[in-house]
Amino acid sequence: MNKRLLFFLMVVSLPLAAQVSRRLAGHDWSVTSLVLNTKGDLLLSGSWDKTMRLWDLNTGEVVNVFKGHQEMLWDVAFSHTEKWVASASWDGSIRVYDLQSKNLLHNFQHTPNYKYVQYEPFYTERMMPNMVHCIDFHPNDSLIAGASSDGMIRIWDLHKGELQRVLNFHDSVSVQCVIWNGNGSKLISGSNKILVYDYLLEEVTTIMDGHKGELIGVLTMSPDGQYLVSADLAFHNPLIILWDLKTGEQLKVFRGHKSIVRDVSFSSDGKYLASVGEDNLIILWSVKGDGEPVIFSDKDGKELNAVRFTPGNKQIIYGSQDSQIKFRDVEKCIVF
C-alpha cells in the first residue's frame, strides 16, 4: 500500500479510537488543574468553583473536597513524598493540607510588593495583583514555590511555616509558572521569558526567550529532567517549544493550536506530549519524531485547561470548562 495512503488512513481512524471512555463529575465550574499520584490511583483536581478534590480512580468516587479559598483555583500539587497536597488560588493564597488527615497545615498569603504591576487582561483589580498562578513542591518537600501575578516568586518553608525568599527578577511581569528541576538546585519560571535560577548561587544563570514577548502559561519537564517544554498564551497561533534544559538551546517548535494553550504533559516515557487549549483541541505530539500530530476535539465544545497521561500512557485525562474530568483511550493513537 502507498505510504501516504496508509498514513492518511491511520490519521483518519485515530480519533475514532480516542473517544471519551470515562467521566468524573463533581465540580461546579471549569476544571483548571489535574495531577496524579505516582501510583496513578489518586487524582487531584482544582477548579474555578474554589475547591480542590481528591478522587479515587479505582472507584471514581470523591475521597475529599478541600474548601477554604475565596477565589478560583488555578493549580494543585502533590508533594513528592505524597504526604501533603496543595492548592493555589487567585485569592493570593497557597493552602497546604495533610493528605492522610485532610487537615489544613498552612495558609500562605502572597502580599504584593508593588502597587503597580503589569496586569494581564480580563481580570478585575479585585483579584489583583496577588493572584497565585502556579505552585511546585521542592523535591525534598522542605519548600514550596508560588508564582504570582505581581511578578514575584515566593518560596515558603514548609517546616517553619514562613516565607523564606522572595525572588524579583521578572521586571514586574506576571509570573505564570514555576517548577523545580529534578534535584531542587534550580528553579525555572516563566513570564514573557523563561528564567533559570540557581538556588544555591542565588542568581539567574539562563534566560530562554523564544515566545516573542507572549506570556508563558505552561512549563513542564521531561521525566528524565533533560528537556523543558513551554507554551504561551497567544490568542492566535501559540507556540509550544522544546528546550534543552542543560544548555538553554531551543530544539523544536510545535505549531497546531489555534488559541491559548492551557496545558502540556509528557508521557511517562518522555516520547510524547499531549496538549490542550482554549480552542477545544487535544493534540498528541511526538517529541523527537517527524510524524504529524494527532489532533482531535472535545465534542462538548468548551475550553480545555489541563491534561495528564495515565501511567503506561494508555489514556489521557483532561479537565474542561464544562466542569467535567474526562478520560480518552489514546494508546492506539501513539503510532508516530
HELIX and SHEET records of a PDB file:
HELIX    1   1 LYS A    3  SER A   13  1                                  11    
HELIX    2   2 LEU A   14  ALA A   17  5                                   4    
HELIX    3   3 GLU A  125  MET A  127  5                                   3    
HELIX    4   4 GLU A  331  CYS A  333  5                                   3    
SHEET    1   A 4 VAL A  20  ALA A  25  0                                        
SHEET    2   A 4 GLN A 324  ASP A 329 -1                                        
SHEET    3   A 4 GLN A 315  SER A 320 -1                                        
SHEET    4   A 4 LEU A 304  PHE A 309 -1                                        
SHEET    1   B 4 VAL A  31  LEU A  36  0                                        
SHEET    2   B 4 LEU A  42  SER A  47 -1                                        
SHEET    3   B 4 MET A  52  ASP A  56 -1                                        
SHEET    4   B 4 GLU A  61  PHE A  66 -1                                        
SHEET    1   C 4 LEU A  73  PHE A  78  0                                        
SHEET    2   C 4 TRP A  84  SER A  89 -1                                        
SHEET    3   C 4 SER A  93  ASP A  98 -1                                        
SHEET    4   C 4 LEU A 104  GLN A 109 -1                                        
SHEET    1   D 4 VAL A 132  PHE A 137  0                                        
SHEET    2   D 4 LEU A 143  SER A 148 -1                                        
SHEET    3   D 4 ILE A 153  ASP A 157 -1                                        
SHEET    4   D 4 GLU A 162  LEU A 167 -1                                        
SHEET    1   E 4 CYS A 177  TRP A 180  0                                        
SHEET    2   E 4 LYS A 186  GLY A 190 -1                                        
SHEET    3   E 4 ILE A 194  ASP A 198 -1                                        
SHEET    4   E 4 GLU A 203  MET A 208 -1                                        
SHEET    1   F 4 ILE A 216  MET A 221  0                                        
SHEET    2   F 4 TYR A 227  ASP A 232 -1                                        
SHEET    3   F 4 ILE A 240  ASP A 244 -1                                        
SHEET    4   F 4 GLN A 250  PHE A 254 -1                                        
SHEET    1   G 4 VAL A 261  PHE A 266  0                                        
SHEET    2   G 4 TYR A 272  GLY A 277 -1                                        
SHEET    3   G 4 LEU A 281  SER A 286 -1                                        
SHEET    4   G 4 VAL A 294  SER A 297 -1                                        
END                                                                             
